[in-house]
């Protein structure tokens, strides 16, 4: 048998619904903007209100069945050349409009003259039945002019999109440079897309979030108190938030790097962050256009950098170092795993406290990235002190939004002493409101006697305070700040009257006059050795 030739699609041929058709990769133009052009003098005579209709282009066709030639979203322009005299008595117009709707056409423009003096009434009725906007194109207006106007409007939309993406890029980059980079980036992203942005951890739990999904109250960006811990929700769990959480599991499961869905009319999008640690970005917004996708992609790159590994060391080597420490290996033996084999080269210990908001794990990670080390620790979020171990050749600089105390350079064996130095430097920095204070390491008179003699004298002198670490710390801070009650209170986070009571108690236990400079000097000597 000879091959059968498939005939052209008839009006009764099944076709996908307009909602199932892909949207052309062109910026949408509101049909109302085209009608507002006074030079075209277009007039809508049928169909729904143009304010809710967008078009993705203009196409001219005189085919009786334009379906095979439409991509979807077009304004179909016709002068009615294909209309026969008998068309008005049958179902021609109804079938014609139905095929345009099935192809995803957005609207029909009918040119009056030279073929038809008026728009056929049957065409007007068919467009009303199918909900297809029908425009009357007057004789002076050419189809070329309509097409040119559509492309001009599309160029304006494209320019506005590019400007919006450029502004978002600048604001997101600025947010990533803040002391709290992850919450700041999420706040900016939520603001730019007009919805909610959430960072999910490897276990699918919310680490930080900002904004709100459409129809929900706005919540502030926040971070979990400890890594991997669930965040206490500010708003109740809704179908949208549950759907977004499920969607992020799709991308963290590595079945896809991005995923989209819709819940209760809200567009949901999930992005797998490229750090390889299971982090994901989830978005919920009322709209989803190319500009939103570009902005979200940029934010995903920034969050990948902020949540990924930083500079020296990898998760594997740090895990190996931790295992060796737990099994009893000495610190000098473990240190090369963290520094690419630098051995006994001097390190720095940094203690830091944020000046405005409480410390959180994401902020600690951002501080480590700014200082050039992934070795950060936030042992107690309530205390708010972040400790950073800086490898050799890393010179700490003041960081916006942070107060830093830096130890003297120390070999791995001396890290515990350096940790104490950094804590004291931080206390002094907070008391003096300096952004960064370093521990002094210049030679002193104390070095003129042996270490054993100095230590023995210090323990004997401070023996009355041995059972009260609070008194010892208060005396040390008070002496380091030249007897200032107010600055000591700030450094210790206590009331100034508490400082006075403790210093009075110290003077009583030591049986010493703390106003005597010789006594103060001797006590300072002892406190440095104790």
C-alpha positions in Angstrom: 0.0 0.0 0.0 1.2 3.5 -0.7 2.0 5.7 2.2 -0.9 7.5 3.6 -0.7 11.3 3.7 -2.0 12.9 7.0 -4.5 15.6 6.1 -4.3 19.1 7.7 -5.8 19.3 11.2 -9.6 19.9 11.0 -11.5 22.0 13.5 -12.5 18.8 15.3 -8.9 17.6 15.7 -7.8 17.3 19.4 -5.3 19.9 20.5 -3.5 20.7 23.7 -5.1 23.3 25.9 -3.5 26.7 25.9 -2.4 26.3 29.5 -0.3 23.2 28.4 1.5 25.1 25.6 5.0 26.5 26.2 5.3 30.2 26.5 7.6 31.8 23.8 10.9 33.1 25.1 9.9 36.7 24.5 9.0 39.3 27.2 5.2 39.6 27.6 3.5 42.8 26.6 0.2 43.9 28.1 -2.5 44.1 25.4 -3.8 47.2 27.2 -0.5 48.9 26.4 -0.9 48.3 22.7 -4.5 49.6 22.8 -3.2 52.7 24.6 -1.1 53.6 21.5 -2.9 56.6 20.0 -1.0 56.3 16.7 -2.5 52.9 16.1 -6.1 53.8 17.1 -6.9 50.1 17.8 -10.3 49.4 19.4 -11.4 46.3 21.3 -14.8 45.1 20.2 -15.1 41.6 21.8 -13.7 39.3 24.4 -12.6 39.8 28.0 -11.0 42.9 29.4 -7.6 43.5 27.9 -6.0 44.5 31.2 -5.4 40.8 32.1 -4.1 39.7 28.7 -0.5 39.6 27.5 0.9 39.0 24.1 4.3 37.6 23.0 4.4 38.9 19.5 2.3 39.7 16.4 1.7 37.4 13.5 -0.2 38.0 10.2 -1.9 35.1 8.5 -4.8 34.7 6.0 -5.0 30.9 6.4 -8.4 29.5 7.2 -6.7 27.3 9.8 -3.7 29.3 11.4 -3.1 26.6 14.1 0.0 25.1 12.5 1.7 28.5 12.2 1.2 29.8 15.8 3.6 29.3 18.7 1.2 30.7 21.3 0.8 34.1 22.9 0.5 36.0 19.5 -1.8 38.7 18.4 -3.1 37.2 15.1 -3.7 39.8 12.5 -6.0 39.1 9.5 -7.8 41.1 6.9 -10.4 38.3 6.3 -9.1 37.2 2.9 -9.8 33.6 3.8 -13.5 34.4 4.6 -16.0 33.3 2.0 -19.4 34.7 1.4 -21.1 31.6 2.8 -18.9 31.7 6.0 -21.5 33.7 8.0 -24.2 31.0 7.7 -22.3 28.1 9.2 -19.8 27.4 11.9 -16.8 28.8 10.1 -16.1 31.7 12.5 -16.7 29.5 15.6 -14.3 26.9 14.3 -11.7 29.5 13.3 -11.6 31.2 16.7 -11.6 27.8 18.4 -8.5 26.8 16.5 -6.7 30.1 17.4 -7.6 29.5 21.0 -6.3 25.9 20.9 -3.0 27.1 19.4 -2.6 29.5 22.4 -3.3 32.7 20.5 -3.7 35.6 22.8 -5.9 37.9 20.7 -7.2 38.5 17.1 -6.8 41.8 15.2 -9.1 42.3 12.2 -8.1 44.8 9.6 -11.0 46.8 8.2 -10.7 47.4 4.4 -9.8 46.6 1.7 -11.6 43.2 1.9 -14.3 43.9 4.5 -15.8 47.3 5.4 -16.7 46.1 8.9 -15.8 43.3 11.3 -18.1 40.4 10.6 -20.7 40.1 13.4 -20.3 36.3 13.5 -16.6 36.8 14.3 -17.5 39.2 17.1 -19.9 36.6 18.5 -17.4 33.7 18.2 -14.7 35.7 20.0 -17.1 36.5 22.9 -18.0 32.8 23.2 -14.4 31.6 23.3 -13.1 34.5 25.5 -10.8 35.7 22.7 -10.0 39.5 22.7 -10.9 40.9 19.2 -9.4 44.2 18.1 -10.5 46.4 15.2 -7.6 47.7 13.1 -8.7 50.9 11.3 -7.9 51.5 7.6 -5.0 53.9 8.2 -3.2 51.5 10.4 -1.1 48.8 8.7 -0.3 45.4 10.1 3.4 46.3 9.9 2.8 49.3 12.2 1.1 47.1 14.7 3.9 44.6 14.6 6.5 47.3 15.0 4.6 48.7 18.0 4.6 45.3 19.6 8.3 44.9 19.2 8.9 48.4 20.6 6.9 47.6 23.7 8.8 44.3 24.0 12.1 46.2 23.9 10.9 48.4 26.7 9.9 45.4 28.8 13.3 43.8 28.1 15.1 46.9 29.1 13.1 47.1 32.3 13.9 43.5 33.0 17.7 44.0 32.5 17.6 47.1 34.7 15.7 45.2 37.4 18.2 42.3 37.3 21.2 44.7 37.4 19.8 46.5 40.4 19.1 43.2 42.1 22.7 42.1 41.4 24.1 45.1 43.1 21.9 44.8 46.2 22.5 41.0 46.5 26.3 41.6 46.3 26.1 44.3 48.9 24.1 42.0 51.1 26.6 39.2 50.8 29.3 41.6 52.1 27.4 42.3 55.3 28.3 40.8 58.7 25.3 38.6 58.5 25.5 37.6 54.8 23.1 34.7 54.5 20.1 36.4 56.2 20.9 39.6 54.3 20.9 37.9 50.9 17.6 36.1 51.7 16.0 39.4 52.8 17.1 41.1 49.6 16.0 38.1 47.5 12.5 37.9 49.1 12.1 41.7 48.6 13.1 41.4 44.9 10.8 38.5 44.0 7.9 39.7 46.3 7.7 36.4 48.1 9.5 34.1 50.5 13.1 32.9 50.3 14.3 30.0 52.5 17.7 28.3 52.9 17.4 24.6 53.7 20.1 22.5 55.3 21.3 19.0 54.3 18.6 17.3 56.4 15.8 19.4 54.7 15.3 21.7 57.7 15.0 25.4 57.4 18.2 27.2 58.4 17.2 30.7 57.5 14.3 32.4 55.8 12.9 35.9 54.9 9.7 37.4 53.6 6.5 35.5 53.2 4.7 33.5 50.6 1.7 35.3 49.1 -1.2 35.4 51.6 1.1 34.8 54.6 2.4 37.3 57.2 6.0 38.6 56.7 8.7 37.1 58.8 12.3 38.3 59.4 15.3 36.4 58.2 16.6 34.2 60.9 19.1 31.4 61.5 19.0 28.3 63.6 20.7 28.5 67.0 22.9 25.5 66.2 23.8 23.9 62.9 21.2 21.5 61.7 18.7 22.4 64.5 15.2 23.2 63.5 14.0 26.8 63.5 11.1 27.7 65.7 8.5 28.7 63.1 7.2 32.3 63.3 4.2 31.5 61.1 2.1 28.2 61.2 2.9 25.5 58.6 0.7 26.0 55.5 0.2 23.9 52.4 2.5 26.3 50.6 5.4 25.8 53.0 4.9 22.1 53.1 4.9 21.9 49.3 8.1 24.0 49.2 9.8 21.7 51.7 8.9 18.7 49.6 10.1 20.4 46.4 13.6 21.1 47.9 14.0 17.4 48.7 13.7 16.8 45.0 16.8 18.9 44.2 18.8 17.8 47.3 18.2 14.2 46.3 20.2 15.0 43.1 17.4 14.0 40.8 17.5 17.6 39.4 19.3 20.9 40.1 16.1 22.9 39.9 12.5 22.1 40.3 9.2 24.0 40.1 5.7 23.5 41.3 2.5 25.4 42.1 0.5 25.3 45.4 -2.7 27.4 46.0 -1.8 29.6 43.0 1.7 30.3 44.4 4.7 29.6 42.2 7.3 27.4 44.0 11.0 27.0 42.9 13.9 25.1 44.4 17.6 25.4 43.5 20.3 22.9 44.6 23.3 24.9 45.9 26.5 23.8 44.2 28.5 23.4 47.4 27.8 19.6 47.3 26.7 19.6 51.0 23.0 19.2 50.5 21.9 22.9 50.9 19.0 24.1 48.8 17.2 27.4 48.2 13.4 27.5 48.1 11.3 30.3 46.7 7.6 31.0 46.9 6.1 34.0 44.9 3.0 35.0 43.0 4.8 35.4 39.7 7.7 33.6 37.9 9.2 35.5 35.0 12.6 35.4 33.4 13.9 38.3 35.5 12.9 36.5 38.7 14.7 33.4 37.5 17.9 35.4 36.8 17.7 37.1 40.2 17.2 33.8 42.0 20.0 32.1 40.1 22.4 34.9 41.1 21.3 34.5 44.8 21.8 30.8 44.5 25.4 31.3 43.4 26.1 33.7 46.3 24.6 31.3 48.8 26.6 28.5 47.3 29.8 30.5 48.1 28.6 31.4 51.6 27.6 27.9 52.6 30.4 26.0 50.8 33.9 25.1 51.9 36.3 28.1 52.4 39.8 28.5 51.2 42.0 26.1 53.3 41.0 22.6 54.4 38.2 20.4 53.4 35.5 18.6 55.3 37.4 15.3 55.0 40.6 16.6 56.4 38.9 18.4 59.2 37.0 15.2 60.1 40.3 13.3 60.1 41.8 15.9 62.4 38.8 15.7 64.8 39.0 11.9 64.9 42.7 12.0 65.7 42.2 14.5 68.5 39.4 12.3 70.0 41.7 9.3 69.8 44.4 11.2 71.8 46.7 12.6 69.1 48.6 15.7 70.2 47.7 19.0 68.7 51.0 19.5 66.8 50.4 16.2 65.0 46.9 17.2 63.9 47.7 20.8 62.9 49.3 19.9 59.5 46.0 18.3 58.4 44.4 21.8 58.7 47.2 23.8 57.1 48.5 21.8 54.1 51.5 20.7 56.1 52.7 24.0 57.7 53.6 22.2 60.9 54.7 24.4 63.8 54.3 27.7 61.9 52.6 30.3 64.2 48.8 30.6 64.1 46.4 33.3 65.3 43.3 32.8 67.5 40.5 35.4 67.0 37.6 36.0 69.3 34.8 38.0 67.7 31.4 39.3 68.8 28.8 41.0 66.5 28.1 44.6 67.4 24.4 44.7 66.5 22.6 41.3 66.2 23.2 38.0 68.0 25.7 35.6 66.6 24.5 32.7 64.5 26.2 29.8 62.6 25.7 31.5 59.2 27.2 34.7 60.5 30.1 32.8 62.0 30.7 31.1 58.6 30.6 34.4 56.9 33.2 35.9 59.3 35.5 32.9 58.7 35.2 33.4 55.0 36.1 37.1 55.4 39.1 36.4 57.5 40.2 33.5 55.3 39.6 30.4 57.4 36.9 27.8 57.6 37.9 26.9 61.1 35.2 28.7 63.1 33.3 27.8 66.3 30.2 29.2 67.9 30.1 27.0 71.0 27.4 28.9 72.9 25.1 31.2 70.8 23.9 32.8 74.1 27.4 33.9 74.8 27.7 35.2 71.2 31.5 34.8 70.9 32.8 33.3 67.6 36.2 31.8 67.7 38.3 31.6 64.5 41.6 29.7 64.1 43.6 31.5 61.4 46.3 29.6 59.6 49.8 31.1 59.0 50.1 34.0 56.7 46.4 35.1 57.4 46.5 38.6 58.7 43.1 39.6 60.4 41.7 43.0 59.5 38.7 44.9 61.1 35.4 43.5 59.9 32.3 45.7 59.6 29.7 44.8 62.3 32.2 42.8 64.4 34.5 43.5 67.4 37.7 41.3 67.2 40.3 40.3 69.7 43.4 38.7 68.3 46.0 36.6 70.1 49.8 36.7 69.6 51.1 34.2 67.0 51.3 30.8 68.6 52.5 27.3 67.5 49.8 24.6 67.7 51.1 23.5 71.1 50.4 26.9 72.5 46.8 27.3 71.1 45.1 27.1 74.5 47.2 30.0 75.8 46.5 31.9 72.6 42.8 31.3 73.1 43.0 33.0 76.5 44.9 35.9 74.9 42.2 36.4 72.3 39.5 36.4 74.9 41.3 39.1 76.9 41.9 41.1 73.7 38.2 40.9 72.8 37.2 42.1 76.3 39.5 45.1 76.0 38.2 45.8 72.4 34.6 45.9 73.7 35.5 48.1 76.6 37.4 50.6 74.5 34.9 50.3 71.6 37.8 49.5 69.2 37.0 47.3 66.2 40.2 45.2 66.7 42.6 44.8 69.6 45.7 42.6 69.4 47.4 40.9 72.4 50.7 42.6 73.1 53.8 40.4 73.0 56.7 42.7 73.6 59.5 41.8 76.1 58.7 42.7 79.7 60.4 42.9 83.1 58.7 39.6 84.0 61.1 37.8 81.7 64.1 38.8 83.9 63.2 36.0 86.4 62.7 32.3 85.7 59.4 31.0 84.6 59.1 28.7 87.7 59.9 31.5 90.2 57.4 33.8 88.5 54.6 31.2 88.5 55.2 30.2 92.1 55.0 33.9 93.2 51.9 34.4 91.2 50.1 31.4 92.7 51.1 32.4 96.2 50.0 36.0 95.8 46.6 35.1 94.2 45.9 32.1 96.4 43.0 34.0 98.3 41.2 34.3 94.9 41.8 30.7 93.8 38.3 29.6 94.5 36.6 32.5 92.7 37.2 32.7 89.0 34.7 35.6 88.7 36.8 37.7 91.1 40.0 36.8 89.3 38.6 37.8 85.9 37.1 41.0 87.3 40.4 42.0 88.8 42.3 41.2 85.6 39.9 43.2 83.5 39.7 46.1 85.9 43.5 46.4 86.0 43.8 46.1 82.2 41.4 49.1 81.9 43.2 51.2 84.4 40.6 50.9 87.1 37.6 52.1 85.0 34.4 50.9 86.5 32.2 51.6 83.5 34.5 50.0 80.9 35.0 47.0 83.1 31.3 46.6 83.4 30.9 46.7 79.6 33.7 44.2 79.1 32.2 41.7 81.6 28.6 42.5 80.7 27.7 43.2 84.3 26.5 46.3 86.2 29.1 48.8 87.4 28.0 48.2 91.0 28.8 44.5 90.6 32.3 45.5 89.5 32.7 47.7 92.6 31.5 44.9 94.9 33.9 42.4 93.4 36.9 44.7 93.5 36.2 45.6 97.1 36.0 41.8 97.9 39.3 41.3 96.1 41.0 44.0 98.2 39.6 42.4 101.4 40.8 38.8 100.5 44.2 40.0 99.3 44.6 42.4 102.2 45.9 45.0 99.8 45.3 48.6 98.9 44.3 48.5 95.2 44.7 52.2 94.9 48.5 51.8 95.3 50.2 51.6 91.9 52.9 49.3 93.2 50.2 46.8 94.4 48.5 47.1 91.1 51.8 46.4 89.2 52.5 43.4 91.3 49.0 42.0 90.9 49.1 42.5 87.2 52.5 40.7 87.0 50.9 37.8 89.0 47.7 37.7 86.9 49.7 37.4 83.7 51.6 34.4 85.1 48.8 32.6 86.9 
